[in-house]
Amino acid sequence: MFKFLARLGRDTKGATAVEYGLILALVFLAMVGAATTLGVQATNMWNMISNVVTSSS
Protein backbone atom coordinates (compact mmCIF):
# COMPACT_ATOMS: atom_id res chain seq x y z
CA MET A 1 0.00 0.00 0.00
CA PHE A 2 2.86 2.38 0.82
CA LYS A 3 4.43 1.77 -2.60
CA PHE A 4 1.16 2.60 -4.30
CA LEU A 5 0.74 5.84 -2.36
CA ALA A 6 4.36 6.84 -3.04
CA ARG A 7 3.91 6.18 -6.77
CA LEU A 8 0.64 8.09 -6.73
CA GLY A 9 2.36 11.06 -5.06
CA ARG A 10 5.01 11.18 -7.81
CA ASP A 11 2.50 10.91 -10.66
CA THR A 12 2.09 14.25 -12.47
CA LYS A 13 -0.20 13.19 -15.31
CA GLY A 14 -3.32 14.65 -13.71
CA ALA A 15 -1.65 17.96 -12.85
CA THR A 16 -1.70 19.10 -16.47
CA ALA A 17 -5.41 18.35 -16.77
CA VAL A 18 -6.08 20.33 -13.59
CA GLU A 19 -4.06 23.28 -14.87
CA TYR A 20 -5.93 23.27 -18.17
CA GLY A 21 -9.19 23.09 -16.27
CA LEU A 22 -8.26 26.12 -14.18
CA ILE A 23 -7.24 28.08 -17.27
CA LEU A 24 -10.52 27.15 -18.96
CA ALA A 25 -12.48 28.26 -15.88
CA LEU A 26 -10.69 31.63 -15.84
CA VAL A 27 -11.35 32.16 -19.55
CA PHE A 28 -15.00 31.29 -19.03
CA LEU A 29 -15.32 33.74 -16.13
CA ALA A 30 -13.70 36.48 -18.22
CA MET A 31 -16.15 35.80 -21.05
CA VAL A 32 -19.14 35.90 -18.70
CA GLY A 33 -17.91 39.17 -17.20
CA ALA A 34 -17.40 40.71 -20.63
CA ALA A 35 -20.83 39.59 -21.84
CA THR A 36 -22.49 40.96 -18.72
CA THR A 37 -20.75 44.31 -19.09
CA LEU A 38 -21.65 44.47 -22.77
CA GLY A 39 -25.28 43.67 -21.99
CA VAL A 40 -25.52 46.37 -19.35
CA GLN A 41 -23.94 48.95 -21.64
CA ALA A 42 -26.23 47.99 -24.53
CA THR A 43 -29.28 48.26 -22.28
CA ASN A 44 -28.18 51.67 -21.04
CA MET A 45 -27.61 52.84 -24.62
CA TRP A 46 -31.07 51.75 -25.76
CA ASN A 47 -32.68 53.33 -22.70
CA MET A 48 -30.91 56.60 -23.45
CA ILE A 49 -32.07 56.48 -27.10
CA SER A 50 -35.61 55.72 -25.96
CA ASN A 51 -35.56 58.67 -23.55
CA VAL A 52 -34.26 61.04 -26.24
CA VAL A 53 -36.88 59.94 -28.75
CA THR A 54 -39.68 60.14 -26.16
CA SER A 55 -38.67 63.58 -24.95
CA SER A 56 -38.38 65.00 -28.46
CA SER A 57 -41.86 63.85 -29.48
HELIX and SHEET records of a PDB file:
HELIX    1   1 PHE A    2  ARG A   10  1                                   9    
HELIX    2   2 LYS A   13  SER A   56  1                                  44    
END                                                                             
